[in-house]
């Protein structure tokens, strides 16, 4: 049976005490006025006057204290707002260097380690990995192994605690942050579902091209969102979600196609897909990954997936265990190695036999 919080009963007892005291005071005052009238000290007219005045005064004080309570509650929310507005970027400042176009040497993780704030254990430690230009890399591992953390370091949502990440031989921290993020297209497994039009949902992938209809249509087609949008009552002008009137709610798989289209909206040389087809049906997933190489032609692609039918399409596969890179190679090489990847692949394949 769960233990009751130590601070729980005290406020309840205090509230009960003040509630009982207020009731006793209220009815006691009424009784006192009636008693004074019966005793002949005041007239019936005086009694009526006092009772009316008492009720009006009580309503006034109740409203006053209620407004004070609402002001206090609003102040708590405002304090949270001001704390949020006072937040400052924690990223180390860059030198303003522009990201090379095109990328010629690739990306290198050099002895990278990362520990989340207020955590003692490392989420990643001793990671060494080189991703060549145009190469497709798949990350495999159990939940919590560090796959998404590695992606967050690559996109500079965090900076490494130790080691460095190089892009064409230059530390990511030296590149202009906005320029770096413009060159990386990402769709995380917990993507945002914007309650705006389908056109804006796709266009948000590259804000500066939000009015470029041709680009939006092309990105939507590449991500498979065009099939969803064509069935909406107002097409690309349909508001998605239920926040607003006449909004169209989508299924999880349909939302994921919209997010894929948003990722392809960005003219990026690095494309990161974190479980991009987790909510798609098997047929649509097969269609998307049949076109996987065409969709990422000439780009570095980093794919996180638990489906080995998808993973095997990558040029190389990285196995991450307990925050460390444990295996690296092609699908065939890792099967021959007979390690963690081979065990997981055979385990998943067994379910289809």
C-alpha positions in Angstrom: 0.0 0.0 0.0 1.5 3.4 -1.0 2.7 5.5 1.9 1.0 8.8 2.4 3.1 11.9 1.8 4.4 13.4 5.0 3.2 16.9 4.0 -0.2 15.7 2.9 -2.3 15.6 6.1 -1.2 18.9 7.6 -2.7 21.2 4.9 -5.9 19.2 5.0 -6.2 19.6 8.8 -5.5 23.3 8.5 -8.2 23.7 5.8 -10.6 21.7 7.9 -9.9 23.9 10.9 -10.5 27.2 9.1 -13.6 25.8 7.4 -15.1 24.8 10.7 -14.1 28.1 12.3 -15.7 30.1 9.4 -19.0 28.1 9.7 -19.1 28.6 13.5 -18.5 32.3 13.1 -21.1 32.6 10.4 -23.9 30.8 12.3 -22.8 32.2 15.6 -23.2 35.8 14.3 -26.7 34.9 13.0 -27.6 33.5 16.4 -26.3 36.5 18.3 -28.3 39.0 16.2 -31.5 36.9 16.6 -30.8 36.6 20.4 -30.4 40.4 20.7 -33.7 40.9 18.9 -35.6 38.4 21.1 -34.1 40.1 24.2 -35.5 43.4 23.0 -32.1 45.1 22.6 -32.7 45.7 18.9 -35.9 45.9 16.8 -36.9 43.6 14.1 -36.1 46.3 11.6 -32.6 46.5 13.0 -32.3 42.7 12.8 -33.3 42.7 9.2 -30.8 45.5 8.5 -27.9 43.8 10.3 -28.6 40.4 8.6 -28.7 42.0 5.2 -25.5 44.0 5.9 -23.8 40.8 7.3 -24.6 38.8 4.1 -23.4 41.6 1.8 -20.2 42.0 3.8 -19.6 38.3 3.8 -20.0 38.1 0.0 -17.6 41.1 -0.4 -14.9 39.4 1.8 -15.3 36.1 0.1 -14.8 37.7 -3.3 -11.8 39.6 -2.0 -10.1 36.5 -0.7 -11.0 34.5 -3.8 -9.4 37.2 -6.0 -6.3 37.2 -3.8 -6.1 33.5 -4.3 -6.4 33.8 -8.0 -3.7 36.5 -8.1 -1.4 34.3 -6.1 -2.0 31.3 -8.4 -1.5 33.5 -11.5 1.7 34.7 -10.0 3.0 31.2 -9.8 2.4 30.7 -13.5 4.0 34.0 -14.3 7.1 33.0 -12.2 7.4 30.0 -14.4 7.1 32.1 -17.5 9.7 34.6 -16.4 12.1 31.8 -15.4 11.6 30.4 -19.0 12.2 33.8 -20.6 15.4 34.2 -18.5 16.9 31.0 -19.8 20.1 31.5 -21.7 21.7 29.1 -24.3 24.0 26.6 -22.6 25.9 25.8 -25.8 29.4 27.0 -26.1 29.6 29.9 -28.5 30.9 29.2 -32.1 33.3 31.2 -34.2 30.7 31.8 -36.8 32.3 29.5 -39.4 30.0 28.3 -42.2 29.4 24.6 -42.9 31.2 23.4 -46.0 29.1 22.8 -49.1 29.4 20.0 -50.1 30.8 17.9 -47.3 34.0 16.3 -48.6 35.6 14.5 -45.6 32.6 13.4 -43.6 31.9 13.3 -39.9 34.2 11.9 -37.2 33.3 11.1 -33.6 36.7 11.1 -31.8 36.7 9.6 -28.3 33.3 11.2 -27.6 31.7 10.9 -24.2 28.5 12.6 -22.8 26.9 12.8 -19.5 23.5 14.5 -19.0 23.3 17.3 -16.4 22.8 16.1 -12.8 23.8 12.6 -13.8 26.8 10.7 -12.6 26.9 7.9 -15.2 27.8 8.6 -18.8 25.1 8.1 -21.5 28.0 7.6 -24.1 31.6 6.9 -23.5 34.6 6.4 -25.8 32.7 6.5 -29.1 35.0 6.6 -32.2 33.2 6.5 -35.5 33.8 7.9 -39.0 30.9 8.5 -41.4 32.0 9.1 -45.0 30.3 11.5 -47.4 27.2 9.9 -48.9 27.3 6.9 -46.5 24.2 5.4 -45.0 24.7 4.4 -41.3 22.2 2.4 -39.2 22.3 2.6 -35.4 21.2 -0.5 -33.5 20.8 -1.2 -29.8 18.4 -1.6 -26.9 16.3 1.3 -25.6 18.5 3.6 -23.5 21.7 2.3 -25.1 22.6 5.8 -26.3 21.5 5.9 -29.9 19.3 9.0 -29.7 21.9 10.7 -27.5 24.5 10.3 -30.2 22.1 11.9 -32.7 21.5 14.9 -30.3 25.3 15.4 -30.1 25.5 15.3 -33.9 22.8 18.0 -34.3 24.4 20.0 -31.4 21.4 19.9 -29.2 24.2 19.1 -26.7 27.9 19.4 -26.7 30.1 16.4 -25.8 31.3 16.2 -22.2 34.6 14.8 -23.5 36.1 14.3 -26.9 35.0 16.1 -30.1 32.9 15.7 -33.2 34.5 16.8 -36.4 32.8 17.8 -39.7 35.3 17.9 -42.5 38.1 18.0 -39.9 36.6 21.0 -37.9 35.0 20.7 -34.5 31.2 21.2 -34.7 31.5 23.9 -32.0 33.3 26.1 -34.4 30.5 26.2 -36.9 27.7 28.7 -36.8 24.9 26.9 -34.9 22.0 28.0 -37.1 23.9 27.2 -40.3 24.9 23.7 -39.0 21.3 22.9 -38.1 20.1 24.0 -41.5 22.4 21.4 -43.1 21.0 18.6 -41.0 17.4 17.2 -41.5 16.0 15.3 -38.5 12.9 13.5 -37.6 12.8 12.2 -34.1 10.5 9.4 -32.8 8.8 12.0 -30.6 8.1 14.5 -33.5 5.9 17.5 -33.1 2.3 17.5 -34.3 1.6 21.1 -35.3 -2.0 22.1 -35.1 -1.8 24.2 -38.3 -2.5 23.5 -42.0 -0.9 20.6 -43.8 1.1 23.0 -46.0 2.6 24.7 -42.9 3.3 21.3 -41.2 5.5 20.4 -44.2 6.9 23.9 -44.7 8.1 24.2 -41.1 11.0 21.9 -42.2 12.5 25.0 -43.8 10.9 28.2 -42.5 12.5 30.5 -45.1 10.8 28.4 -47.9 7.4 28.2 -46.3 5.8 29.9 -49.3 7.6 27.7 -51.9 4.7 25.6 -53.1 6.9 23.5 -55.5 9.3 22.6 -52.7 6.5 21.7 -50.3 4.8 19.4 -52.9 8.2 17.7 -53.6 9.0 17.1 -49.9 5.5 15.8 -49.3 5.8 13.3 -52.1 9.2 12.1 -51.0 8.0 11.5 -47.5 4.7 9.9 -48.5 2.6 12.6 -47.0 1.0 13.5 -50.4 -1.3 10.4 -50.2 -2.6 11.6 -46.8 -3.0 15.2 -47.8 -4.9 14.4 -51.0 -7.6 12.7 -49.0 -8.1 15.7 -46.7 -11.2 17.9 -47.3 -9.2 21.0 -48.2 -6.0 19.4 -49.3 -2.9 21.3 -48.2 -5.1 24.0 -46.6 -6.7 21.6 -44.2 -5.9 22.4 -40.5 -4.6 19.3 -38.8 -5.5 18.2 -35.2 -8.5 19.0 -33.1 -7.5 22.2 -31.4 -9.4 24.4 -33.9 -12.8 24.1 -35.6 -13.0 21.8 -38.7 -9.5 20.4 -37.9 -8.8 16.9 -39.3 -7.3 14.4 -36.9 -4.8 11.9 -38.3 -3.7 8.5 -37.2 -0.2 8.0 -35.8 1.1 6.6 -39.1 -0.4 9.5 -41.0 1.2 12.0 -38.7 4.5 10.2 -39.2 4.3 10.7 -42.9 3.7 14.4 -42.4 6.8 14.5 -40.2 8.8 12.6 -42.9 7.8 15.2 -45.5 8.9 17.9 -43.1 12.3 16.3 -42.8 12.7 16.2 -46.6 11.7 19.8 -46.8 15.1 20.8 -45.6 17.9 21.0 -48.2 20.3 19.1 -46.0 23.5 17.0 -46.6 22.9 15.0 -43.5 19.6 13.3 -42.9 18.8 11.7 -39.5 15.8 9.4 -39.1 15.1 8.2 -35.6 12.5 5.4 -35.9 11.0 7.1 -39.0 8.5 4.3 -39.8 7.6 3.0 -36.4 3.9 3.8 -36.9 3.7 2.9 -40.5 2.1 -0.3 -41.9 4.4 -2.9 -43.4 3.5 -2.1 -47.0 4.1 1.6 -46.7 7.4 1.0 -44.8 8.6 -1.3 -47.6 7.7 1.3 -50.3 9.6 4.1 -48.4 12.7 2.1 -47.9 12.7 0.7 -51.4 13.3 4.3 -52.4 15.6 4.9 -49.4 18.8 5.2 -51.5 17.1 7.5 -54.0 15.7 9.7 -51.2 19.2 10.1 -49.6 21.3 10.1 -52.8 24.5 12.1 -52.2 23.6 12.6 -48.5 24.9 11.2 -45.3 22.0 9.3 -43.7 21.9 8.1 -40.1 19.1 5.7 -39.4 17.8 4.4 -36.1 15.5 1.4 -36.3 14.6 -1.8 -34.4 13.4 -3.4 -37.7 16.3 -5.3 -39.3 14.6 -5.4 -42.6 15.2 -1.7 -42.7 18.7 -1.7 -41.0 20.2 -4.1 -43.5 19.8 -1.5 -46.3 22.5 0.7 -44.7 26.1 0.7 -45.9 27.3 0.0 -42.4 25.7 -0.9 -39.1 26.7 0.4 -35.7 25.8 -1.6 -32.6 25.6 0.5 -29.4 25.5 -1.2 -26.0 25.6 0.5 -22.6 26.7 3.7 -24.2 29.6 2.2 -26.1 30.1 1.2 -29.7 30.5 -2.6 -29.6 30.2 -3.7 -33.2 30.6 -2.1 -36.6 30.3 -3.5 -40.1 28.0 -4.4 -42.9 25.0 -6.7 -42.5 26.9 -9.7 -43.8 30.1 -9.0 -41.7 28.1 -8.7 -38.5 26.2 -11.9 -39.2 29.5 -13.7 -39.7 30.9 -12.1 -36.5 28.1 -13.9 -34.6 27.8 -11.2 -31.9 25.0 -9.0 -30.6 23.7 -8.0 -34.0 23.6 -11.6 -35.3 21.8 -12.7 -32.2 19.1 -9.9 -32.5 18.7 -10.4 -36.2 18.2 -14.1 -35.9 15.8 -13.6 -33.0 13.7 -11.2 -35.0 13.9 -13.4 -38.1 12.7 -16.4 -36.1 9.4 -14.6 -35.5 8.6 -14.6 -39.2 9.3 -18.3 -39.8 
